[in-house]
Amino acid sequence: MMDVQFERRKLLASERKQKILEWVASEEAIDFASLARLLDVSVMTVRRDVRHLVDQGYMTLTRGGATAHLSRSLDILVNPRAFDSSVAKARIGEFAARNMTPGDVIFVGTGSTTAQFIQYLNPDQNLTVITPSLPHASFLATRGVRVISTGGLVATEDLAQSGSIAASSISRYNANLAVIGAQGISNKSGLSEVNSEISDLNRL
């Protein structure tokens, strides 16, 4: 068990859940009693927090504890934004996935919203996904979805691939759909992305 120390103040529910995700992902499995001790809350509170995370697909209940869903927990660890507004993003992802048709070739960008989208893809629809996101590629491959990883320079913060290799790889394929995230949207400028390298790939 890791040695965890943090300021002794009561954490908000969202902060507790973030801590739980981090600990369960790093330990692979952890019990309710240990989580309660680390968070300085009751076991009942931990059970409630874990149940919420299970309902969102981040982990699985075990006897007396929980284990992480590797790909989703990895996305949280490398991209903390993935936990923000997760319910709304899950709804967006589910809606988009329902509109896929068998045989679609889909470019899937990086980010937390597209991470929700891939959770709902049907492996039986003979889909092909092209993505620069290593966490996305890993998840899709384990689900049995045909996936093409673009290659390229890997960013340390979110394990997204970019650069000339990624751009060249994307240009070789004819995707009929693209599912991308964005930092903002406006009537004048449309979608915006602060990372210029990711923005360049999305435009391809």
C-alpha positions, 0 to 999 in steps of 0.5 A: 500500500502506498504511503499517502499524505495530504492536508487534513481538511475535508475533501469535496466529493469530487476531490474524494472521487479523484483521489479514489480513482488515482489510488485504485488505478495505481494499486490496481485494487483497493479495499473500502477500509483502506480508502476510508482511512486514507480519506479520513471518512466513513466506509459508508461515504467511500461505498457511495463514492465508489458506487458513483464511479462504478456507475460511470464505468471507471471501476468494478466492484469486488468483494470489499473493494474495487478494481480499476478499468485500466483504460479509463483510469489511465485517461484520468491519470494522464488527463485530469479534465476527463473527470470534469463534467463527466455525466454530460460528456457521457451523454454526448458520447453515447448519442454520437456512438448510436449514430455510427453505422456498420463499416464506418471509418472514424477519426477519433481525436484526443480528449475526455469527451472522445474518451466517453464516445469510444466507451459506447462503440459497438465492436460488432459494427465492423468499425475502423477507428483512426486515432492519435490517442494511445489510451483510446487505441489501447481501450479500443483494441481490448474491446475488439474494435479495429484501430489504427494508431497514427504514430508520431511524437507522444505528449507526456501529459495525455499520451497523444501523438502528433507531428509530421508522422501522425499527419502523414498517417492520417492523410493515407486513410479516408475516414467518412466521419470525425469525432473530435473534442474542443476547448471552445466554440463560437458563432464566429470562429467555430470550434477552437483548440488551444493545442496547435498540433492537435488542432492541425491533426483535427483539420486533416 
